[in-house]
Amino acid sequence: MQNGSVEGIVTTWDITSKCIGSGKNPNDCTVFEIMTSPVFTADFDTDVMEAARVMADRKISRLPIIQLGSLVGIVTFADISQAVDQFTKDVLGSWKT
């Protein structure tokens, strides 16, 4: 982070496509060379569905979460899927009683 913003993010895709896929040795690649930038972020109080919309619109699978200028976490589609699954179970479970 620099000046309260995430400068880049490195995923397995970045390593595979930008380093190994280019015929480079991962030991010789720097994070700066292969990181994806700019990085789209969300505030810590962004609701789950809005985070999912941002990720789908931007075609990204990880969304860094910022609180008061600091990185506090990263949300993935798997996280969102689990949250929606739990919500669905909670709602449907309440109908059984």
N, C-alpha and C positions, 0 to 999 in steps of 0.2 A: 504494500500500500504506500501511496505517496500522496501527501496533501489530502488525506481522507478518502482517497478513491483507489479501487483495486486496479492495478495496472495491467494485469494479465492473469491467465489461468492456463495450467497445463493439464491435459487429459491424456489417457492412453492413446486416443486418436492422434493427438499432436505428436507424441513420441513415435508412434508407428508410421504416420504419413510424412511428417516433416523431417524426421531424423533417419530412422531405419529405412523407410521407403525411398529416401533420397540417397541411399548408399552410405550414409555416415555412421560412424561408430557412436553409440549413445554416450560413451565416456568422453567423447570430444565435442558433444553438443552442449550448448548452454541453455538454460531455461529461457533466457531472453530471446534466443534465436527461434525457439519453437512455440513460445506461448501464444495463445489466442488473445488478441487485443483489437478493439476495445472490449471490455467486459461489461455485460449488462448485470445490474444488481437490483436488489429490492430492499426496502426498509424492513426492519424486524417485525413491524406490525401489519405488513401486507397479508391479506387473507389468502388462504390456500388456492382458491380458484383463480384469483388474480395472478398469483405466481405461476400457476399452470398455463394461463393465457399468455403471459410474457414468454415463458419457455417455448410454447407452441409457436407463437408468432415469430420469435427470433430463431427458431429451430436450434435450440440449445437444450442440453440435458442436465446442466448444473447451473444453479442460480445462487451466487454469493449473497449473503444476507448481511446488511450493514446496520449498526446501531450507534448513533452518536459519533459517526466517523470511523468506527472500528469494525473490522470483519468479525462477526460473531458466529457464523456458520455457513454451510452450503446446503441448499435443498436440491434433491434430485427427483426425477420422475418416480423412482421407486418409493421415495418418502411420501410423495403426493398420492401415489397409488395405495400405499398402506393406510394413509389417513382417510382417503375416500372409502376404502374397504371397511375400515373400522366404523366410520360414520354410518355406512349402509347397514352393517351388522347391528349397530346400536339402535337405529331407527326400526329396522325390521324386527329386532328382538323385542322392542316395546309393543309391537302390534300383537305379539303372541300372548301377552298377559291379559 
